[in-house]
Amino acid sequence: HPIRLRHPSKDPTSQPTSKPTTAPPSNAPTPPPTNAATPNPTSPPTSGGTYCCGDRNKGYQECNSSGWCNQSANNCNMCGGLMTTVPIQQTGCCSWGGWDCSNQDPMSNPGCHFLQSDCEGGCGGTWQAF
């Protein structure tokens, strides 16, 4: 088969781009993280525990081990965590397809079985409260 060439547009733009610019970007790059801790925006917990970047992969039972992740809620979110008091109490479990998950070991899928928002969000399940 012969190669078919595209036909020129029947409606070319009236304002074609001239030459690309060589100007530097207008926004300065994000500065590197600092070692200074961000002041804690939430009052200390009254029920005990540690307020930190809870590690989702460990069911928010432990703080993320990275100091950078613990510096702010934004950093923690970028690390896949949640600023919270750890360990969090499990108040339900994540069910898929309507099965009873109450006897499921929550650590079999810690990123889904500890928070309703994780279960119904990224995990695509239905929260079953205890």
C-alpha positions as CSV (number, residue, x, y, z in Angstrom):
1,H,0.0,0.0,0.0
2,P,1.3,3.5,-0.7
3,I,1.8,5.8,2.2
4,R,-1.0,8.3,2.5
5,L,-0.1,11.8,3.4
6,R,-2.4,14.0,5.5
7,H,-4.1,16.7,3.6
8,P,-3.5,20.3,4.7
9,S,-6.2,21.8,6.9
10,K,-9.0,23.5,5.0
11,D,-9.3,25.9,8.0
12,P,-5.7,26.9,9.0
13,T,-5.3,29.1,12.1
14,S,-5.2,32.8,11.5
15,Q,-2.6,33.3,14.3
16,P,0.2,30.7,13.9
17,T,2.8,30.5,16.6
18,S,5.9,32.4,15.5
19,K,9.1,31.2,17.0
20,P,9.4,29.5,20.3
21,T,10.6,31.7,23.1
22,T,13.8,31.2,24.9
23,A,12.7,33.0,28.0
24,P,13.2,31.2,31.3
25,P,10.1,29.9,33.2
26,S,8.3,32.6,35.1
27,N,7.9,30.6,38.3
28,A,10.8,29.8,40.5
29,P,11.4,26.1,41.2
30,T,10.2,24.7,44.5
31,P,12.8,25.1,47.1
32,P,14.3,22.0,48.6
33,P,12.8,20.7,51.9
34,T,14.2,22.2,55.1
35,N,15.2,20.4,58.3
36,A,13.0,22.8,60.3
37,A,9.9,21.3,61.7
38,T,6.6,22.9,60.8
39,P,4.7,24.1,63.9
40,N,2.0,21.6,64.8
41,P,-1.3,23.2,63.7
42,T,-3.4,20.8,65.8
43,S,-3.6,20.8,69.5
44,P,-2.0,17.8,71.2
45,P,-4.3,14.7,71.5
46,T,-6.1,14.2,74.7
47,S,-6.4,10.4,74.4
48,G,-2.7,9.6,74.2
49,G,-0.8,8.5,71.2
50,T,1.5,10.5,68.9
51,Y,0.4,13.1,66.4
52,C,2.4,12.5,63.2
53,C,2.3,11.4,59.6
54,G,0.5,8.1,60.0
55,D,1.9,5.5,57.6
56,R,-1.0,4.2,55.5
57,N,0.9,1.0,54.6
58,K,1.0,0.2,58.3
59,G,-2.7,1.0,58.9
60,Y,-1.8,4.3,60.6
61,Q,-0.6,2.3,63.5
62,E,2.9,3.9,63.3
63,C,4.4,7.2,62.2
64,N,6.1,7.4,58.8
65,S,9.8,7.0,59.5
66,S,10.7,10.0,57.2
67,G,11.3,13.3,59.0
68,W,10.3,15.1,55.8
69,C,7.0,13.4,55.6
70,N,6.3,14.4,59.2
71,Q,7.0,18.1,58.6
72,S,3.6,19.1,57.3
73,A,0.2,17.7,56.2
74,N,1.2,18.5,52.6
75,N,4.4,16.5,52.8
76,C,2.6,13.7,54.6
77,N,0.0,13.5,51.9
78,M,2.7,13.3,49.2
79,C,4.2,10.4,51.2
80,G,0.8,8.6,51.0
81,G,0.0,9.2,54.7
82,L,-2.3,11.2,56.9
83,M,-1.5,13.6,59.8
84,T,-3.3,11.9,62.6
85,T,-2.8,10.5,66.1
86,V,-1.3,7.0,65.9
87,P,-2.2,4.4,66.5
88,I,-5.7,5.0,65.1
89,Q,-8.6,2.9,66.4
90,Q,-10.2,0.6,63.8
91,T,-13.9,1.3,63.8
92,G,-14.9,-0.8,60.8
93,C,-13.5,-2.7,57.8
94,C,-13.6,-2.5,54.0
95,S,-15.9,-4.9,52.3
96,W,-15.9,-5.8,48.6
97,G,-18.9,-7.5,47.1
98,G,-20.9,-7.4,50.3
99,W,-18.9,-10.1,52.2
100,D,-18.6,-9.7,56.0
101,C,-15.1,-8.4,56.7
102,S,-15.4,-8.2,60.5
103,N,-13.2,-11.3,61.0
104,Q,-10.6,-10.1,58.4
105,D,-7.1,-9.4,59.8
106,P,-6.9,-5.6,59.1
107,M,-3.2,-5.9,58.5
108,S,-3.9,-8.1,55.5
109,N,-4.8,-4.8,53.7
110,P,-3.9,-2.0,56.1
111,G,-4.4,0.8,53.5
112,C,-8.1,-0.1,53.2
113,H,-9.3,-1.5,56.5
114,F,-8.5,1.4,58.9
115,L,-10.2,4.5,57.4
116,Q,-13.6,4.7,55.8
117,S,-12.2,7.4,53.4
118,D,-9.5,5.0,52.1
119,C,-11.9,2.1,51.8
120,E,-14.5,4.0,49.8
121,G,-12.0,6.1,47.9
122,G,-8.9,4.5,46.4
123,C,-9.9,1.0,47.6
124,G,-13.3,1.0,45.9
125,G,-15.0,-0.9,48.8
126,T,-17.9,-0.4,51.1
127,W,-17.3,0.6,54.7
128,Q,-18.7,-1.9,57.2
129,A,-18.8,-0.3,60.7
130,F,-18.3,-2.5,63.7
